[in-house]
Amino acid sequence: MELYQQQQFGFLLQTATERFVARLEERFRGVEQALDQINTDPNAEGVWLNEFTDAVFEDFLLNNTGGYCFVLQALARQKTCEVAAGTVESTLGKLAKQLFADLLLQKTIESLEQHSGYQSV
């Protein structure tokens, strides 16, 4: 992956993480509750990690073969998850979204934990 693409992916991930963290903190009225919810079930009512990932792919125009390949190139070293059979495009989409969601979850938890450490007692 070219350096400019790595930079663009970094921006995408940072932007998505910041938006997801802000959404969770607001929805659950604080860092601790948001962290508890996302650690309990990332796709539970009110958290909706997979739906948020779908929206990110839509907003950043990544919901196509080229976009899926862009994400998969950036995540080439990640362990893959099982993906159901289907067309090449749908398989790429499922794989790209799942890997991105996994990374977004990890970065969101890290960010929430950092915010938690900065809160005054």
N, C-alpha and C positions, 0 to 999 in steps of 0.2 A: 504494500500500500504506500502510495506517495505521501510525502510529508504534509502537503496541503490537505490531503484527504484525512490523515490522522488528526490534523488540527480541526477540521470540520466535524469529525466524529466526536472529538473531545468537547467541542462547543455544544453539539447536539446532546450528548450525555449530561453535561453540566446543566444545560437549560432544562432538560427534562427532569433531572433530579431536583433542581431548585423549585420548579413548579409543583412537582409531586409532594415535596416536603411541605411547602407552603399550604397546599391543599389539605394535607393530612393534619397539620398543626391547627388549621382553622376548623376543620370538620370535627376534630376530636378535642378541641379547646385546650391545646397544650402539647408539649413535646412528649411528656411521659405517657399520656394516653395514646398518642399517635404511635409511639414506639411499641407499646404493649399490643396495640391492634395489628400492626404490620408484622410483628414477630409471631403473633398467634395464628393469623391466616391472611396472607397478602391479597387474597381475593374475596375476603369476607365483605359483608354489607358495609358500605361506606369507605372501604379501602380500594377495592376494584383495580388491582395492579394490571391485570390483563386488559381491561377496558381502557385504562389510561395509556397503556402501550399501544393499543390500536389507534387511539386518538393522536398520539405522538407521530406514528407512522403516517396517518392521514394529514396532519398539520404540516409536517415537514416533507410531504410528497414522496414518501418512501414506500408507499403501498403499491409497488410495482416490481418487476423483476430486477431492474437496475438498482432500485432502492434496497431491495432485499440483499442483493450481492454486495452493495456498499457496506451494509451492516455486518454481513458475514465475513467480509474481508477484514474489517476492523476487529472482529471477534474470532479470528482464525485459530487462535490457540486455546479457546474455551472448549471444555468438554461438551459434547452434544447430548441432547435429550432425544428420546424416541419420538419420531414424527410419523404420523399415519400416512399411508400411501395415498397418492393422488397425482395431479399434474405436477410437472416440474415447478411451475410458478407457485402453486399452492403449497407445495412442500418447502420451497425456499421461503415463502412467507411465514409459514408456521415455525420453521427453524429460526429464522431471523428474529421474529417477534418473541419467541420463547427465550432465546439467548439474551436479547436486549432486555426483556423483562427481568431475567435473573440478575443481570448486571445492575439494572435500575434499582432493584430491590436491595442489593448489597450496598450501593451508593446511598440510597435513601436511609437505610439503617445507620450507616456511618455518619451521615449528616445529622440525623435526629439525635444520635448519641453525642455528637459534638455540641449541638444546641442545648442538650440536657446538661452538659457539663458547664455551660456558660450561664445557666439560669441562677439567679440569686436565691438563697434559701429563705 
